[in-house]
Amino acid sequence: MGGFLLDATIYLTAAVILVPICTRLGLGSVLGYLIAGVLIGPVFGLVGSETQDLQHFAEFGVVMMLFLIGLELEPRALWDMRLRLLGLGGLQVIVTAALIAAAAMAMDVYWTIAVAIGFTFALSSTAIVMQSLSEKSLDKTEGGRASFSVLLFQDIAVIPMLAFLPLLAMPELMGSGAEDAASHSAGYDGDAAHGTPSGGDHDAGHGGGGHGPDLNLVDRLPGWAYPPVVLAAIGLIVGGGFYLTRPLFRFIARSGLREMFTAFALFLVIGIALLMTTVGLSPALGTFLAGVVLANSEYRHELEADIEPFRGILMGLFFITVGAGIRFDVFLADWALILGLLAALIAVKAAVLFVLGLIFRIRGRDRWLMTLSLAQAGEFGFVLLSFNIQSNVIPPDLQPILALLVALSMLVTPLLFILYEQVFARTYTEGGPTRDADEIDERGTTIIAGHGRFGQVVNRLLRASGYETVVLELKSDLVDGLRKFDVKTFYGDATRPDLLHAAGLMEAKQFVAAIDDKDQITELVKHVRRERPDIHIVARAVDRHHVYQLYAAGANDIVRETFDSAVRAGRSALEALGEHPFEVEKAVRFFVRHDRETLRELATAWKESVSVFDNEEYVAIARRQNQMMMDTMRSDRTADNNAIDRAWQPPPTRPDDPEDEDDATR
């Protein structure tokens, strides 16, 4: 017990110190976990061989992650992914494996070994990539969805790989695989992922667990019986998801015990993973399929809330064990060769992904996101390495270097994400590389910078009212698409002074700043105000604090992008509670007017270098104005001052102020 508590303290201490630091520095949580593992493992030696056993347990976080991803995908969405799932994913695996195998053969590696190495390094890290995409809010972009399609195909491809690789076995390696594999397991070896113990039976996927009896039942079946058993298991998951889970969820919900719902959610994931293990399939694929089936369930959000904390902890623990298992003794023994192989591996995978991105018309920053995010080897590489050695396909003496390459490529992945954010995300627009700005051959009373969901509404209203506008937009695909609807938009960066002058800044009566980037809006307003002190500036504000920045920058009218829609939502909420439309209209008008007055007063007290929570003058004004609004609106509700407008008849009663029967009939 004492040893367990000591190990837990070491892992948690490293995580709670390094992960927040790396996150604050913009390096991401994944790199923080990996660095924590490196420090407590190879650097300070605080953890040892128990890391492998812990990794078997932590890998179940990947299973949970695929289940949560499945919950976000409806079956129709999965069907829509079929082209990229099979085309993009299939070509990535085949072409990458072929190129790596060819490179290995060029280095005098026997062809069967080269093919096995090619398949091993063709796979990428589902755990690191999906965690990083989600953390950086890139999973919903086109590049993020393409990356997920490739990862999902890779997880599926492991199954035929495990069936094919034993055919490459070399007779001269017979009898050496298990013993030599075990001899390499003292450090970081291929068994350290997905539950494949040295010298034992392999696991076909994520989170298989390498201890205890062999749960793979299909090994004892004749070949003809395997497909029906697999189809029956998949049918059980799909049928159970559609017809059994809802009654079970309702039964548990009636108990009123919150912990029982959490227990059932864990049972669901673990049970499906166990079922997939018994039929020789990937547990991660099984739970992903179950998540897709339950995507339309009314209990979906409850499942997400119950599983997410376990997923986060296990994924973090998995990353720590990867870092802790890196064998620096192997690296230092031949560091030049290993760095060269690592660079070649990333370059080959990135080149294949980039070319496939061009073929499948993935543009600009999204193509670079897919290219850099999938350029590493993955946790499944450890599975295949161990399996290849046990199957006498790869000589055991190659395992330390190959396993180290897998681990180092995973360690480099967060740095590739940083490269994407700092270089390619800024250089490329969503429509592709920056092109030359359009020649602006029109003039208008108003210049609109940005024609997204905010700017297009402004433009439509002005043009419908008979005013000419000049619209600048930086997304080339949007510019080209709008021209098909006869909407004249000029491609170009509105923050460029020369382009603003070409658009007629010195002659225009009004300027509307409607681009997406908060900081660019502020700088744009400052520049326009310097160039044209007399022009009227309407600026889009991202939030309340941005209003103060724009106020100081010189904007005349500042519009918070969500304020009006939130007020309309509040109006609907009041009417749904039974308030008379006249009362609601008065309340809304007073609220909006008071909020604008409060903003102007708060803007005079706001200081950019001081937090609003530490600004005593700001806090005092806000508290006074809020109390004034509450008192005024409540007093207005109790006053009988509605008779001045006979066109509105107040409701006979308010839902929160019941009257007696005589009063109700007035």
N, C-alpha and C positions, 0 to 999 in steps of 0.2 A: 504493500500500500504506500509505504514511504517513497519507494522508487517511482511509482506512478505519479504521486503528487509533485516530486521533484521535476520529473520530465515535463509535466503539464505546466509547472511554473516557468520553466525555461522557455518552452514554446510560446506561451502567452506573453511573457515579458518581452521577448524579442519582437513579437507581432505588434503589441500595443505601443512600443517605442518607435520602431522603424517604419511601420506602415503609415501612420499619420505624418511623419516627417517627409517621406517620399511623396505622399499625396499633396502636402503643402508645397513641395518643390516642383509640382507638376509632373512627377515621374510616374504616377499611377500606383495603385495598391499592389498590383501583381509584382512589379519590380521590388516593392517594399518587402513582400513576403519572401521572394527569392533571395534577396540580400540578407534577410533575417536568417534564412536557412543556411546560407554560406557562412555566416558569422558563427552560428552555434554549432555547425558541423565541422567542415574542414579547417576553419580558421582557429577557433578556440577549443574544439574538441569536446564540447559540452554534451553532445549526443553521439550515440554510436550505432551499433547494428540494429537497435530497436526501431530505427527510422524506417527500415524496410517493412516491418510488420505494421507500423503506424500508417505507412503509405497505402497498404492494402485497404485499410479502413477508410482513409481519407478520400480514396478514389471514388467512393460512393457519392461524393459531392458532384461528380460528373454525371452520374445517373440522375440525380435530383435536378441538375441543371437542364438536362435534355427533357425531363418531364415538364419543367416550368416553361421551356421554350415551346413544347408541344401545346401547352395550354393557351399560348398566344396565337396559335395557328389553327384556323378552322380547316376542315377537310378540303373545302373548295380552294383555300389559299395554298394548301399543299399540292393540289392538283395543278394549280397555275404555275407552280415551280418546276414542273416536270421537265421542261426543256433545259433549264439550267442545271437541275439536279442530275439528269442523265448525260446531257451534252457537255456542259462546262465541267461538271465534276468528273465524268468519265474520262474526258480528254486530259484533264489535269493529271489524274492518276496514271494513265497509260503513257502519256508523253514524258512526264517527269521520270517515271520508273525506267523508261527506255533510255533516256539521256544519261541518267545516273549510272545505269548498268553499262552503257557504252563507255562512259568515262572510267569506270572501274576496270573494264576489260583493257582499256588503253594503258592502264597501270599494271598490266600483267596479272590481273585477278581472273581466275577461272570463271567461265561464263555462267555456270550454275550459281556460284557464289555472288557474282556480279548482279544477276537477276534478283536474288534474294535481298541484296543490299538496296537495289533500286526500289523494290516494293516497300522496304522498311522506311526509306527516306522520302518516299512519295507522299506519305501521310503528314498531316499537320496537327497542331495541338488544339483540340476542341476546347479544352479547359481554359487555356490562356487567352485564346483569340476571342471566344464568346464573352469571357469575363471582361476583357479590355474593351470590346465593342460596346457592351452594355454600360460599363462604367463611364465611357466617354460619349454616351448617347449616339453612337454610330450604328447601332444594330438595326435601326429602321431606315437607314439610307440605302440607296441602290447598291453601293459597294458592300455594305454590311449584309444585305440579303444575299448577294452573290457569294460572299464568303461563307455564309451559313449553308447555302446549297452545296458548295464544294465539301465542306466539313461533313455534312450529312451523308453525301455519297461515299466519302472516305470511310465513315463508320460502317456503312453497308458493305463496302468492298473488302473489309477485313475478313468477312466470312468466307468468300471464295478464295482469298489469299491463303487462309489456313488450310483449305482443302487442296490447293495447288502446290504449295511449297514442299510438302513431303516428297513429291515426285522428283524433286531436284536433289534428293539425298545422295551423299557420296559414300560408297561402301568403305572407303579407307578411314572414314571418321567414325564408323560404328563402334560403340562402346566407350567413346571418349567424351561425348556431349554432356551427359548428366554429371559425371564426376568433375570435369573441368569447369562446367557452368557453376557448380557449387563452390569450386575453389575461388571463383571470381566474385562471389556474392558477399565477401567481407566488406567491400566498399559499395560503390554505386553500380549496380548491375542491371541487366535487362529484366530481371524479375521484379524490379521495384515499381512496377506499374501494372495495374489491372489484374492483380491477384494471381500472378503466375509464379509459383515458388520454384527455386532452383531444384533441378532434378526431379520435378514433379510434373503433374499433368498441367497442360496449358489451359488457359481460360480464353474464351472466345470474345471477350469484350470487357467493357468498363466495369470496374467494381466487382469483379468476380470473386474475390476472396480466395486466398491460396491455402487455407488451412482446413483441416477436417476431412471427412470422406469425400470421394469423388462424386459430385452431384450430376455429372453429365450422363444421362441415361441412354442417349442415342448411340453412344459408342458400342453398346451391347446389341443394337438392333441390326438386322440385315439392311443392305443398302436400299432396297426397294421401299422399306418402311420409313425411311427418314423424311421424305417430303410430306407424307400424310401427317406425321407427328408434328412437324413444324407448322403446317397449315392449321392443324387443330389448335395449337397453342396460340397462333395469331388470331384465329377465330374466337377463341375463348376471351382474349383481351378485348377484341372489338365488340363481341356480343355482350360480354359482361359490362363493358363501359356504357353501352346503350341501354341495357335492360335491368342490370342489377345494382349499379351504383346509386341511382336516385332513390330507390326504396331503402337502401342501407343508410344513405345520408339522412333521409327523413327520420328513420328509426333512431339514429344517434342524436339528431337534433332535438328530438322529443325528450331525451334524457336531461337536457339542460346542462350537461357537464362539458365545459369548454375543452378540458384536457382529453376527453374521449374523441372529439373531432380531430385533434392533433394526432392522437394515437392511430385513428383509422386512416388518416392521410399517410402516415409513415408506413402502416401496414400495407396500404395499397401500392406504394412505390416498392417496398421491399419484397412483397409477394410477387409482383410482376417481374422484378429482377431475378428472383429465385426461379420462377417459371422459365424465363428465357435461358438461364444457366443450365437447367435440366435438359433442354432441347438443343444445347450447343449454339445458341444465338447470343448476340450482344445484349446484356441487360439494359444498356443505354438506349438501344433502338426500341426495345419493348416498352420502356417507360415513355419514350418520345411518342410512340404510337398511341399509348393510353392517354397521354396529354392531349393529342389531337382529337381523339374521340370525345374527351371531356371538355373540349374548348367551348362548346355551346351550352354546357351545363350551368344551371343557376348557382351551383356551388363552386364555380371556378375560382372566384376571388377568395373564397374561404380557403381553398386548397393552396393557392399561392401564398397567402398570409401564413399558413401553417408550415409549409415546406421551406420557404425562403430563408429563415434564420439558420436552419440546419445546413442548407446548401451553402450559404455564405461561410459558415465556420469550417465546413469540410473542405471547401475549395481553397480557402486560405491555408489550412493545414497541409493540403496536397502540395501547394506551391512551396511551402517551407521545406517539406521533405525532399522535393526535387533539388532545391538549393543545398540542403544538408548532405545530399548524396553525391554531389560532384566530387570526383576523384582528382584532386590537384596533383597528386603524385604522378598520375598518368600524364597529365597536361605538362608538367615541368620536365618530364623525361624526354618529350619531343614536341615542344611548344610550337615551333615553326611549322612543322608538318600539320599539326592539329588546327592551327589558325588558318593555314592555307586551305585545308579541306573544309573548314567551317565557312570561309568566304566563298569557296566554289559552290558549296551546297546551297547557300542563300542566293547566290547569283543565278544558278541554274533554275531553281524553283521560281525565283522572281521573274526571270526572263520568260519562262513558260506561261506564268500567270498573266504577264503583261500582254503577250501575244494573244492569248485566249480572250483577254479583255477587249482587245481590238476586234477580234472575230465576232464576239457576241455583243459588240457595240456598247460596252460599258465605258462611259465617258469620263474624261478629266480626273477630278479628285477621287471619284468612286473607283476608277480603274487602279489608281495608285493605292487606294486603301486596300483593295483586295490583294494587290501584288505584294505589298509589304506585310500585311497581317498574316498571310499564309506561307511566308517564305521560310518557315522553320520546320524541323521535324517535330513529331508529337509523341504523346504518352503511349499511343499504340505502337510506336517504334520499339519501346521496351518489350512489349508483348511479343512482337515478331522476332526480335533478337533472341529472346529466351527460347521461343518455340523453334527457331531455326537451328539453334545449337542442340536442343534436345532431339531434333529430327535429323541431326547429322548433315545439315545443309551448309552451315557456316562454321569454320574452324573456331574452337573456343578462344584461341589466342587473339582473335580479332575483336572479341566482345568488349574489352575495356575501352578501346579507342572509339568503336562505333557507338557505344552507350554514352561515352563522354561527348561525342558530337551531337547526339540527340539532346542531352541535357544543356550543353552550351548554347545550342540554337534556340532552345526554349528560354534560356536566360537572356538572350539578345533581343527577343521579340518585343518586350516593352520599349526598348530603345528604338526599334523600327517604327513603333507607333508614335514616338516622340518625333522622329524624323518626318513622318507623314504630317503631323500637326504643324511643325515649325517650318517646313519647306513646301511640301506639295499642296497641302490644304490652303495655303496662302497664295501659292503661285497659280493654281488652277481653279477655275470656276466650275460650277456643276455642269456647265455645258461643254467643258473641254479647255484646252490651253487658251490663254489670252490671245485674241486676234486684234487686228487694227481697228480702231474706233471708226464708226460710220461717219461719213461726211454729213454734217447737219445743214440742210438746205431750207429749213423752215424757221419761222419766228412766231412767238406767241406771247400772250399777256402773262402766262404763268409757265415757269419751268418746274417740272416734277422730277425729283431725283429718286428713282426706284419705282418699279411697276409691279411689285408683288401683291400680296393680299391686301395691303394697306393702300399703296399708291394707285392701284387700278380703280378702286372705288372713287377716289378723289378725281382721277382723270375722267372717268365716265360721267360723273355729275357735272363737271365743268364743261365738257364738250357737249353734253346733252342740253346745257343751258346756253350754248352758242359761243363759248369762249375757246380760242385756239390755245393749245398747250404744246410744249416741247418736252418729251419724256425721255429720260436717260435710264438705261437698264444695263447691268453688267452680266446677266446670264444670257448667253448667246442663243441657247435653245429656246428660251422664253421669247426673245425678240423675234426669232424666225417663226415661232409658232403663232404669235399674235398677228403677224402680217397676213397669215391665212384668213384671219377674221377682219381684215382691213383696219387693224389698229396700228397706226404708225408709231413705232418706237425706235429710238436710236440706240445702237449698241455703244457702250462706252462707260468709263469709270467717272461717276459724277464728282468724285473727290479731286479730280485733276483740274487745276485752275484753267489750263488752256481749253479744255473741253467745255467748261462752264462759260467761258467767254465766247466760244464758237456757238453755244446754244443761245446766246443773246442775253447774258446776265446783265449787261450794262443798259439794255433797253427794256427788260421785263418789268412788270409792275409787282410781281409776286413770285416767291420761291417756296416750294413745298419740299421739305426733307422727309422722304418716306422710305429710305433704305433700311436694311435689317440691323446692321451693326450699331450698337449703342454708342461706342466711342467715335465712330466715323460720323454719326449724325451730329454729335456735339462739335467736332472739329469743322464739319461742313458749315454749320450755322455760324461759327466764329469767322470763318473765311468769307462767307457771303456778307456778313455784317460789316467786315472791314472793307470789302470792295464796294459795297453799296449801302451806306448808312441809311438811305431813305427807302429801301425796298421793304415790302411787307413779307415776313417770314412765318410760315406755318410749319411746325416741326412735330414729328412723331416722337413721343416719349415712351420708353420701355417700362418705366416704373416711376414711383413718386419722387425718388431721389434724382432720377434723370430729369424730371421737371425742373428741379432747382438748378441743375447744371445748364440746361437750355435757357432758363430765365437769365442766368448770369452771362450766357453766351450772346444774348441779344435777340432771341426769338420773340415774335409778337404774340402768336397764338400757339399754345402748346397743347397737344391732344394726346392723352394717355391711350394707348392702343386697345386696352381692355376696359376702360372706365365706362364708356357709353353702353357697351354690351352688358356690363355688370349692373348698371342702373336699370336697364330694361329687364334683366332677370329679377332684380329686386321688385320692380313694378309688378311683374307677373306673380311673384310670390305673395305680395300684399293682396292682390285681387283674388288669388286662390284661397286666401284665408277669410274672404268674405267682405273685405273693405270695398266701399263704394268707389267707382272710378274717379269721382270728384275728389274724394279724400286722398286717393292714391296720387292723383295728378298734383295736388297741392304739396303733398309730402315730397314727391320726387323733385318738383321745381325748387322747393326750399333747400333740399339736401344738396342739389347740384350747385345752386347759387352760393350756399354757405361753404361748400367744399372749395369752390374757386377762390372765395375771399380768404379762406383759411390758408390755401396754398400760397397766395400772394404774401400774406403776413409771415408764414413760415419761411418763405424764400429769403426774406430779409435777415432772418436769424440763422439760416443754414450756413455752415462752414464746411468746405470740402475736406479739410484736413482733420476735422473733428467728427467722431461718431455721433449720430443723432441721440444715442442713449447717454452720451457724456456731455451733450450740449444743454446746459441747464435752461437757457433762455428758450431754446427750441421746445424742450419738454414742457415748460410752463405755458407757452402759447398753445401747444397742442392740447393740453389738458383743459385749459380755459375754453378753447373753442369747442371742444367735444362736449363739455358740460353745457355750454350755451346752446348748442344744437339740440341736445336732449331736452333741456328745459323748454325751449321754444316750441319744439314739435309736440311735446306732451301737453303743454298749455293750449296749443291750437286745437288739439284733439278734443279737449274738454270744453272749449268755448263754443257757444252757439252762434257762430258768425257765418254760417253758410247761407243764410236767407238773402244775402246780397246778390246771389246769383240764382235766380229762380229756374234757370235752364237746367240746373243740377238739383236733384232731390236726394238728400242724404238717405242712407238705408235706415229702416225703422229701428234697427238695433245693431250694435257692433258685437262681434263674437266674443270679445273680452269684456263687454260692458252691458250685461243683460238689463233690459228695462222691464217694468211691469206691463201688464196687458194694456192699460190705458195709454201709457206713453208710446207703446209700440204701434198704436193706430193713429198717431198724430200725422 
